[in-house]
Amino acid sequence: MKFMQRVKSFIFRLDYLKINKTKGFLKFFYYCLLKSINGRRWILAYFAVQKINNLNEYFSKIDIFWYGGNEGHTQQVDGETVFLSQQAVNKSRVLEIGFNGGHSSETLLLANKEASLDSVDIGFHHYVKFGEYYMKKKFNKRFKLYTGKSSVVLPELINSGKCYDLIFIDGSHAYEDVYLDLKHANQLSHDETLIIMDDVYQPKKGTKELYFDHHNSGPTQAWQEFIAEGLVVEKGYEQFDTINTNQRSIAYGYFTTVNGN
């Protein structure tokens, strides 16, 4: 029985990261298996989306889980969800860099019934399309996902004349990518645009830097460099209590000069 439970758990947690770690026939077999599982999920999603009113329940219904394989999301931490909701209340035009499964998109749009949100995601994870399907069904024209590298998509948004009231950066965690996201965000801002940078970690003086790792070192370095260069004024920093997930923290502020409208 335990063996069958492990097999079931492995099947439902199968993703491209696991597939890419294999070779030859096994890789092909896992790829076909994931396609088959996702076909079943699309059938479940079609019926579930009509009856369900929150994203977590939707993913549960279609057997997509958020521990033990998939990346984490903001709604795993109550404090972060409350913070994002509070910041989005009076923001009509929102940009999110890093959609993942859509949890922060849902939080931001629920906070302001009049807001619209553009999200950018590289689209690597198989569950991105499932999250996009749910968001489009629930929020219609208020939500749009641009799939591709932010380094490509953001300049296209800049050229189209887009400008946002709130920009939430939670995409790639590599320093070079985050720094470029901030540069592009500057060109999509106006004087009062709020910039929220996820995964910035600022340990208190005299304490050990226990939580620096691959997920927050890049965002922290890029954010601190923008401050040091006088390009960003930080207005606050929040560190959230977490259980069964990485250290979660956020810094936020405003650009000192902007290229937006």
C-alpha positions in Angstrom: 0.0 0.0 0.0 2.8 2.4 0.9 4.5 1.5 -2.4 1.4 2.4 -4.4 1.0 5.7 -2.5 4.6 6.6 -3.4 4.0 5.7 -7.0 0.8 7.9 -7.1 2.7 10.7 -5.4 5.5 10.6 -7.9 3.1 10.5 -10.9 1.1 13.5 -9.7 4.2 15.5 -8.9 5.9 14.7 -12.2 7.1 17.9 -13.9 9.6 19.0 -16.5 12.4 19.4 -13.9 12.2 15.7 -13.1 11.9 14.8 -16.8 15.0 16.8 -17.7 17.1 14.9 -15.1 16.5 11.6 -17.0 17.8 10.4 -20.3 16.8 8.0 -23.2 13.7 5.9 -23.0 12.9 6.9 -19.4 12.8 10.6 -20.4 10.5 9.8 -23.3 8.3 7.7 -21.0 8.0 10.4 -18.4 7.2 13.0 -21.0 4.4 10.9 -22.4 3.2 10.2 -18.9 3.0 13.9 -18.0 1.1 14.6 -21.2 -1.4 11.9 -20.4 -1.8 13.2 -16.8 -2.2 16.7 -18.0 -4.9 15.6 -20.5 -6.8 14.2 -17.5 -6.2 17.4 -15.6 -7.7 19.5 -18.5 -10.9 17.5 -18.3 -11.0 18.0 -14.5 -10.2 21.7 -14.9 -13.0 22.3 -17.3 -15.6 21.1 -14.8 -13.8 22.3 -11.7 -13.4 26.0 -12.8 -17.2 26.4 -13.0 -17.8 25.4 -9.4 -14.7 26.6 -7.5 -14.0 30.2 -6.2 -10.3 30.0 -5.2 -7.2 28.9 -6.9 -5.9 26.6 -4.2 -9.0 24.5 -4.3 -8.9 24.5 -8.1 -5.3 23.1 -8.1 -6.3 20.5 -5.5 -9.2 19.3 -7.6 -6.9 18.8 -10.6 -4.1 17.1 -8.6 -1.5 19.8 -8.7 0.4 20.2 -5.4 2.7 22.8 -4.1 5.1 20.9 -1.8 7.7 18.4 -2.9 8.4 19.5 -6.5 6.6 22.6 -7.7 7.8 26.0 -6.8 6.2 27.8 -3.8 3.7 30.6 -4.0 2.7 33.7 -2.0 -0.5 32.3 -0.6 1.5 29.7 1.4 2.3 32.6 3.7 -0.7 34.5 5.2 1.3 37.6 6.1 2.5 38.0 2.5 -1.0 37.6 1.2 -2.3 40.2 3.5 0.5 42.6 2.6 0.0 42.3 -1.1 -3.8 42.8 -0.7 -3.3 45.9 1.3 -0.8 47.4 -1.2 -3.1 46.7 -4.2 -6.3 48.3 -2.8 -6.0 51.6 -4.6 -3.9 50.4 -7.6 -5.8 50.1 -10.9 -3.1 49.0 -13.2 -0.9 46.2 -12.0 2.1 44.4 -13.5 3.4 41.1 -12.1 6.8 39.7 -13.2 6.6 36.0 -12.4 3.1 34.3 -12.7 4.0 30.7 -11.7 0.6 29.3 -10.8 -1.3 32.5 -10.4 -1.6 32.9 -6.6 -0.3 36.4 -6.3 -2.3 37.4 -9.4 -5.4 36.2 -7.7 -4.6 38.0 -4.5 -3.9 41.3 -6.3 -7.1 41.2 -8.4 -9.3 40.3 -5.4 -8.0 43.3 -3.5 -9.3 45.7 -6.0 -12.4 44.8 -8.1 -11.7 47.5 -10.6 -8.0 46.6 -11.2 -6.5 45.0 -14.2 -3.4 42.9 -14.2 -0.7 42.0 -16.7 1.5 39.1 -15.8 4.8 37.9 -17.4 6.1 34.4 -17.0 8.6 32.3 -18.9 6.0 29.5 -19.0 8.3 26.6 -18.2 6.2 24.9 -15.6 3.4 22.7 -16.9 0.9 24.2 -14.4 1.3 27.8 -15.7 -1.3 27.0 -18.4 -3.7 25.6 -15.8 -3.4 28.7 -13.7 -3.9 31.0 -16.7 -7.0 29.1 -17.6 -8.5 29.6 -14.1 -7.6 33.3 -14.0 -9.1 34.0 -17.4 -12.3 32.2 -16.5 -12.6 34.1 -13.2 -11.3 37.6 -14.1 -11.9 37.7 -17.8 -10.4 40.9 -19.4 -9.0 42.1 -16.1 -6.2 39.5 -16.5 -3.7 38.9 -19.2 -0.6 36.6 -19.2 2.3 37.3 -21.5 4.4 34.2 -21.9 8.1 34.6 -22.6 11.3 35.8 -21.0 10.8 39.1 -19.1 13.9 40.4 -21.0 11.9 40.1 -24.2 8.3 40.8 -23.0 8.9 43.9 -20.9 10.5 45.9 -23.7 7.4 45.0 -25.8 5.2 46.4 -23.1 7.4 49.5 -22.9 7.1 50.0 -26.7 3.3 49.7 -26.4 3.1 52.6 -24.0 2.1 50.6 -20.9 2.3 52.2 -17.5 1.4 50.7 -14.1 0.5 51.8 -10.6 2.0 48.8 -8.9 4.8 46.5 -10.1 5.4 43.2 -8.3 8.7 41.6 -9.2 8.9 37.9 -8.4 10.3 36.2 -11.5 13.8 34.9 -12.1 16.0 35.0 -8.9 19.3 35.4 -10.9 20.9 38.7 -10.1 21.3 39.7 -13.8 17.7 39.0 -14.5 16.4 40.8 -11.5 18.5 43.9 -12.2 17.2 44.0 -15.8 13.6 43.5 -14.5 14.1 46.6 -12.3 15.5 48.6 -15.2 12.5 47.7 -17.4 10.1 48.3 -14.5 11.5 51.9 -14.2 10.3 52.5 -17.8 6.9 51.2 -17.0 6.4 53.4 -14.0 5.0 56.9 -13.2 6.0 59.0 -10.2 3.8 57.2 -7.8 4.2 53.6 -9.0 4.8 51.3 -6.0 7.6 48.7 -6.7 7.4 45.5 -4.6 10.4 43.2 -4.8 9.9 39.7 -3.5 12.6 37.6 -1.9 14.8 40.5 -0.6 16.3 39.4 2.6 17.8 41.9 5.1 19.0 40.2 8.3 19.2 42.3 11.4 22.6 43.6 12.4 24.4 41.1 14.7 22.3 38.1 13.6 23.6 35.3 11.4 22.6 35.4 7.8 20.8 32.1 8.0 18.5 32.5 5.1 20.6 33.6 2.2 20.4 31.1 -0.6 19.7 30.9 -4.4 16.1 32.2 -4.0 16.9 35.5 -2.3 20.6 36.4 -2.9 20.0 37.7 -6.5 16.9 39.8 -5.7 18.6 41.2 -2.6 21.8 42.2 -4.5 19.9 43.8 -7.3 17.6 45.8 -5.0 20.5 47.0 -2.8 22.4 48.1 -5.9 19.4 50.2 -7.1 19.3 51.8 -3.7 23.0 52.5 -3.6 22.9 54.0 -7.1 20.1 56.4 -5.9 17.6 54.8 -8.3 15.2 53.5 -5.7 14.0 54.9 -2.4 13.0 52.0 -0.1 9.9 52.7 2.0 9.7 49.5 3.9 10.7 45.9 4.5 8.6 43.0 5.7 9.7 39.6 6.9 7.0 37.0 7.3 6.5 34.0 9.5 6.8 30.8 7.5 6.1 27.1 8.0 7.4 24.4 5.6 8.6 26.9 3.1 11.7 29.2 2.4 12.2 32.4 4.3 9.8 34.9 2.8 10.4 38.6 2.9 9.7 41.7 0.7 11.1 45.2 0.2 9.1 48.0 -1.4 9.6 51.6 -2.5 9.6 54.0 -5.4 11.9 54.9 -8.3 13.6 58.3 -7.8 13.2 59.1 -11.5 10.9 57.3 -14.0 10.5 56.9 -17.7 6.8 56.1 -17.6 4.0 58.4 -18.6 
